[in-house]
C-alpha cells in the first residue's frame, strides 16, 4: 500500500506546477498552481503564516479567459 501511495505522489507531482508566490502587505501570500497534462486546472491558494507554519485560508479555481 505504501509503495502504491508513493507512486501516486510521484505521478501527481509530475502533473503539478507551482508558480512563484506573491506576498501581499496584509500578511497573505498568494500561490498559483496548475494541475493536469492536457486538461489543465489552475487554482489560487491564499496562505497565511502562523506560529506553527503556513495555513491555507482559501482555495479558488481560475477559469480560463476567452
SVG drawing of the C-alpha trace seen along z (x, -y; Angstrom):
<svg xmlns="http://www.w3.org/2000/svg" viewBox="-14 -46 23 48">
<polyline fill="none" stroke="black" stroke-width="0.4" points="0.0,0.0 2.8,-2.5 4.6,-1.8 1.3,-2.5 0.8,-5.8 4.4,-6.9 3.9,-6.0 0.7,-8.1 2.5,-11.0 5.3,-10.9 2.8,-10.8 0.8,-13.7 3.9,-15.9 4.9,-15.4 1.5,-16.8 1.6,-19.7 3.4,-23.1 3.7,-25.5 4.2,-29.1 6.1,-31.9 4.3,-33.3 3.2,-36.8 3.3,-38.2 0.7,-40.9 1.1,-43.7 -1.6,-42.3 0.3,-39.1 -1.4,-37.0 0.6,-35.1 -0.9,-34.0 0.4,-30.9 -0.9,-29.7 -0.7,-26.1 -1.6,-24.2 -2.6,-20.5 -3.0,-18.1 -1.3,-17.1 -3.7,-18.1 -6.8,-19.5 -5.1,-21.9 -6.8,-23.2 -5.4,-26.3 -6.0,-27.2 -5.0,-30.1 -4.1,-29.3 -4.4,-32.0 -1.9,-31.3 -1.1,-32.9 2.0,-32.3 1.1,-31.4 3.3,-30.4 3.2,-26.7 3.5,-27.0 1.6,-28.0 -2.2,-27.9 -4.4,-27.6 -7.2,-30.1 -8.8,-29.8 -8.5,-27.9 -10.1,-29.2 -10.1,-27.9 -9.2,-30.1 -11.5,-29.8 -9.8,-30.3 -10.5,-33.7 -11.7,-33.8"/>
</svg>
